[in-house]
Amino acid sequence: MTPTPNPPTRVFIVEDEILIAENARVKLTKLGYDVVHVAMTGEEAVVKILELRPDVVLMDIKLGGELDGIETAGQVLESYPVPIIFTTAYSDQATLSRVKSILPYGYIIKPYQLTDLSTNIELALHRFQDFLARQQATAALERAFTVVNDALVVLDGQLRVLYLNPSAEALVGLPLASVQGQPFGDRLQLNETAALGWLQAHHQRAEAVALPAGARLVHPSGGSVQVEGTVVSSGADGGLLISLRGQVASATAQKLTTYVELEERDRLRIAETLHESIGQLLSAAKMNLEALPSSEGGKHIEASKALLNDAVLEVRRMTQQVLPNLLKDFGLGPSLRAYFIDLQKQYPGHALSFSAEGLTQRLPPSEEYTFYRLTQDLVAYLLKDPGCNHINGVLADVEAGVQLQLVFKETPNCHTTAQALLTDPALVELAARTELLGAILDLAPHSPGWLQLKLTRRVG
């Protein structure tokens, strides 16, 4: 039987200049794409894209009418997820910043060539498929966390490891990164009682199935631990959710804790290297160039000076983001206050505040660094929700050690609600990582309409 050929990719063009639009349509047609419509205004584009449901959109930024291309893209994406490639004759920083807010799948400067169109479209489609796969994975995880309270292993339709939650990482003695994408049975496996063949026989069943008695999880080291649990299909993709309960060996837990601590030390080492080595070398090179008379190198020396200056500023920015001088010199209170002030500049429409109360002494440098990193991760997590635009941080001494309270508005129309947070895989994973680094993360009501995350770092 002759296989059915794949239908051509359906492309929607938004361009207000007739000659450019027609040129793009002809070029795309020659490349084998199906141009389903050409819209001249943003208003027309919104209506027709939602009607025709194309595979990819080629969007000019400067359009006639009330909506420009970026505003048009925003309205489309509210109702229909589609990869959008922006085209423009402008490459100024202000335009680029606005485009970034839409998370574009491509950006082409006019005039563009045939290969520009083809390459950007194929890359956009590939990235969009990755995005859909991640969405599917997230949906599977959200479903899993509503029914599973133990170690969780998620497999895709080919029974490859898609996800381990922190409890599963501790139980199997492996970090997710070391097994993700690998077939179940390579490094992560159950014994013959519930081996790969048993899973294959059950992965199309809709109802939950208990693991057979005597099932054991085999560790890469050769040891094993007896487990109980259930297996259930994750949905139409044919994947599996496996929930496990077993005794985590203390050596395994210690191994995972050490792994996370080493990762944090690597972050610190990178920051110090950026500042002490690379940053100083760049500064020295810049000083040497500045000592040369401009006449000896002309515009090339001036251009080199500018590039080096940009590199020095970028290294400083990266260093301050990971290991600010304020943290090293003055401690958590001043460094977190500066962090919140910088965030307020980045998010002018938000209300972000910070105060430090009753801090009597400095923590050891490694503990201060760990606390600062955890605070960054928590605040970044909250800011992902556009509705979470009121955050108040309070740092204080408590009996157990040092505690940061992040008080924020509950937003029922978004994702920042108590119910959503308790089952959010990202927060569950962050809480487990927090515990491995010697801290505790709690979610609690604060006042009507407000929630608080309490990060407590045990001292001593």
N, C-alpha and C positions, 0 to 999 in steps of 0.2 A: 504494500500500500504506500503510495507516495505521501510523504509528510506534508502537512499544511504549512505553507511559508508564513513567517511572522508578518503581521501587518506593519506597514511603514509607521514610523514615529510621527505623531500628529503634533504639528507646531502651530502656535498662535502668535502672530506678529502684532505688536502695538507700536506704531510709528506714524507721526503726523506729517512727515514729508513724503509726498507721493512717490517721487523718483527713488528715494532710498528704500521705501517699503517694497516697491515693485522689483528693485534690484535684489533685495533680500529674498523675496518670494521666488524669483527665477533661480537664484543660486541654490536655495534649499531644495527646490523641486529637482534640479539637476543632480543633487546629492542623494535623491531618493526619499526625501521627507515629504509628508503630506501637509501642506499649509492649509489649515482648515478655515482661517479667517484673517483678515487684516483690519485692525481697528485704528481709527485716527485720533480718538480721544480716550481719556481714562474712563469716562462715564460709560462709553460704548463697550470698552474692554471688560469692565466688571460684569456687565450683563451677559455678554457673549461668551466669556470664559466659563462662567457658571452654567451656561446653557450647553456649550459644546464639549466641556471637560477635556481639553487637550492634554497631551503628555508633557509638554514643555512650553514655556512662554518666553518670547524674545521681546523685552520691554525697553522702549526708549525712555530716558529719564525726563527730558524736556518735552512736554506735550502741550498742545493747545487745550483750552478748556479749564475748568476749575481744578481738576486733579492732575498732578504731575505723575510720572511713572512710579515713584516711590510710594506715594499715597495710594495709587491704584493697586500696587502690589499688596499693600497692607490690607486693603478692603477685600481683595480676592482671597488672601490667605486666611482671613477670618472664617470663610465658608468652605474653601476648597484647597487642600494641600497640593501644590504643584511646583515643580522646580522652575524658578524664574531667573533668566539671564538678562542682566541689564546692559543696554548699549547707550553710549553717550560720546559726545565730542569733548566732554569736560572731565578732567581728572584731578580737580582741586580737592583739598582735604575736607572741606565742608560737605561736598557731595559724597565723597567716600564714606564719611562718618554716618551720613544718613542712610546710605546703601547698606552699611554693616548692620544697622538696626533691624533690617528685614531678613538678615541671614541669606544673602543671595547665593545662587548656585553657579554664578559666572558673572564676569564683568568684561565687556569688550569695548575698547576705545575705537571710535570711528576715525577714518574709514577702515572697515575691516575686510579681510581677505576670505576666500572660500574656506581655507583650512581653519581660520579663526572660528567660523560658525560651526563647522563639523566637530572640531575638537571640544569646544565649549559645550555643545549639546550632548555629546557622548559622555563627557565627564559629569555633566549635570545629572543625566539619567542614572549613571552609576552611583553617584553620591546620594541621589534620591532613593534608590533601592536600598542602600545602606541605612538611610534614615528610616525607611519603612520597616526594615528588619529590626532596628533598635526599638521602634515603637511596638512591634510585635513582642519583642522580648520583655519590654516594660509591662505590657498588658499581661503577659504570662506571670511575671513576678507579682504584680498587684493582685492577681487572682490567687496566687500561691499564699501570699502573706495574710489573706483573709481566712484561710483554712488551716494553715500550718504554723505551729508555734515552735518547731524544733529545727534541727539542721535540714536545710533545703538544697536539693540538687535539681537543676533544670536542664533537660536534654532537648535538643531540637528534633525535627522530624527524621534526621539520619542518626539519631541517638548519639550526637556529639555533645560534649559538655558546653552548655550555654552560660550557666551561672551557678555559683556556690554562694550561699549567704555566709556571714562570718562564723556562725555556729558550725556550718558544714566544713569550712576551711579548718577549723580547730579539730573537728571529728576525724577528718581524713588525713590531717597533717600536711596539707598542701595549700599554698595560696592559689586563688582563682587563676592568676596569670599563667601558672605553670601547666594548667590542664584545659583552659578555655579553648574550644575549637577542636579538641582531640576526641576521637571516638571513645565512648564509654567502654572500659575494658582494657585500655592501654595502660594508663597509670592509675586510674580510679576504677575500682571494680569491686563487685561482691563475689562471694564464694560460689561454688557450684550450685548451692541450693537456690540462689537467686541470681544466676549469672546472666550474661548478655542474651542468651537464647530465651530465658524466662521473660526478660524485659521485652524482647521483640514480640513475644506471643501476647503480651498484654498492652502494647502501646497504642492500639486502636480502640481500646475499650473505653467507653465514656465514664463508667462508674469507677469509684476508687476500689483498689484491690490491696489487701494487706500483704506485706512481704511474708513469705513462708517461714514457718518456725525453723530456727537454726541458722537464719541468714547472718552472715558475718561480713563486715566491711574489711577488705584487704588493704593494708597499708603498703606503700611503695617499699618500705624497709623489709617487708616479708611478714610482719606481724599482722594481727587482725583483731577486730573488736566485734562482739555480738551486738546486733542492732535489731530494733523493731521499727515498723513504719508502714507507710502506705504509698501506693503508686497510682497516679491519676493522669489522664490525658490532659494536655495543656490547651487543647483546642483543635482547630481545623488543620493546623500545620503538622499534626501527628506527633508532636513532642510529648515529653513526659515530665511530670513533677514528682519527685521522690522526696518524701519526708522521712527523716531518720531520727531515732532516739538511741543513744548509746553512751557509754562511759568514755569521756575524753581523758586519755592518759595525761598526767601532769607534765610529762616530758614533751608531749605534743603541744600542749598549750604554751609551755615555756618557749618552744621553738618558734611558734607563731608570734608571740610577744616580741621575741628577739628580732624576728624578721621585720616587724613594723618599726621597732626602735632603730634598727640599722637603716631603714629607709629614711627616717627622720634625720639621722646623723648625716646621711648622704646629702640631704637638702641643705643642712647647715654647712657642710664642707664645700658644696658648690657655691653657696653665697659668699663664703669667706674667700674662695679662690677667685670669684669674680671681682671682689673688692681689692684683695691684696695683690693678686698677680696680674690678671688681665686688665683691670682698671688702671693700675699704676703704669703698666707698660703703654697703654693707650695715651695716658696723660703725658708720659715722657716723650712719646713720639710727637704728640701735639705741640709740646713745648719746643722741641727741636725744629719743627717746621715753622713755628712762629718766630724763631730766632733768625730764620733766613730772610733776606731782603726779598720783597715781592718781585723785584725786577729779575731775579735769577731764575724764577720758575714760572713767572707769569700766572695766568689763570689756572694752570694745572695745580700749582702749589696752593692757591686759594681754595680750589675745589677739594683738594686733599685735606686741608685744614677743616673745611666744613664737614666732610665725611667723618674725620676723626672726632670732631666735636660732637657730632650726632652719636657716634659709637660710645664715647665717654658718658654722655647723658643717659643712653640706654642702659649701659652697665650699671650706672648709679641707680637708675629706676628699678632695675631687676634686683639689685642688692637690697635696696630699701624695702622692696616688697617682701622679700624673703627674710632678711635680717636687718631691720632698721637700726641705725646708730643709736637712736633714742632708747631702744630696748637694751642694748649693750651698756650704755652709759647711765641711764636713769631708771630703767625697770619697766614693769608692765603698765603702770598707771599712765605716765606720759606717752609711752609708745602707742597704747591703745587709743588715747585721746587724739593723738595725731592721725591715727588710722581712720577714726570716725570723721575727723575734719576733712581728710582727703576724700573719703567716700561721699560726704555731703557735696563736695565740689563735682564729683562724678555723677551724682544723682540729685540735681538741683530741685527737682520736683518732690523729693522725699523729705521727711522730717527725721533726721538721724541725730542722736545725742548720746553723750557718754559722760559718766562721772566716776571718780574713784573715791571710796569712802573708807576711812580707817585703816589704810594699809600702813602697817608699822615697820615692816622690814622687807628687804629684798629676798627673793627666792634664789636658789642656786641657778646659774645661767642656763643649764640644760632644761630645768623645769620651767623657767620663764619662757624659753624658746618654744617648748612643747605647748604651753598654754596659749601663747600668741598664735601659733599655727592653728590650733583647734578653734580659737575664736575667729580667725580668718575663714576657716571652712564653714563654720556655723552661719556667720553673717552672709557669706556668699550664697549659701543654701537658701536663706530667707529671701535674699534679693532676687532670686530667680523667679519668684512669684511677683508679677507686676502690681498685684493688689497689696502686697506687704510693704507699704510706703511709710510706715511709722515704726521706728525701732529705737528703743532706749536701752543703752547698755549701762549697767552699774557693776563696778568691780569692788569687792569688799573682802576683808578677812572674815572667815567663819571658823567655827571650832575644828572642822575637819581639815582646813587648809585655806585655800583661796577660791572664791566663787565669783563667777560672772553671771549676772542675770540679764537676759535679753528679753525685754518686754515688747510685744508687738501686737498689732491689731488683728483680730480674727476677721477673715474676709470670706463669708459664705459663698460669694459668687466666684471665688478663685479656688486655690488649693490650700491656703493656709487656714485650715480649721483643725480643731483638736482631733476629730475623727480621721481626717485625711492624714495628718501628721503621724498619728500612731501607727498607721499601716503603710506609710510611704517607704518603699525599699531604700531610697537614698538616705533617709534619716535613720532607719534601722541600722544600715551599714555604718553610718557615721557614728552612731552610738556605740556599736561594737568596737570600732577602731578607737574611739575615745577611751573605752574601758581598758583596751590593750595597752594604752599609753599612760595608764595610771590615773585616769580621771573618770568622772561619772556625769552622765547627761540625763536630765530629767525634764519632762514636759508637765506643766501644771497650769491651772487657771490662775489669773492674776486679779482681774476685776471684770465686771460685766463687759463682754465684747473684746477682752484683751487676754492674751496668753503669755506665758513666759517659758523660755528654755533656761535651765540652770546648769551651768558647767562648773563642776567642782573638781579642783585638782588637789588630791590628797598630798599632804606634806608630812615628811617624817616616816 
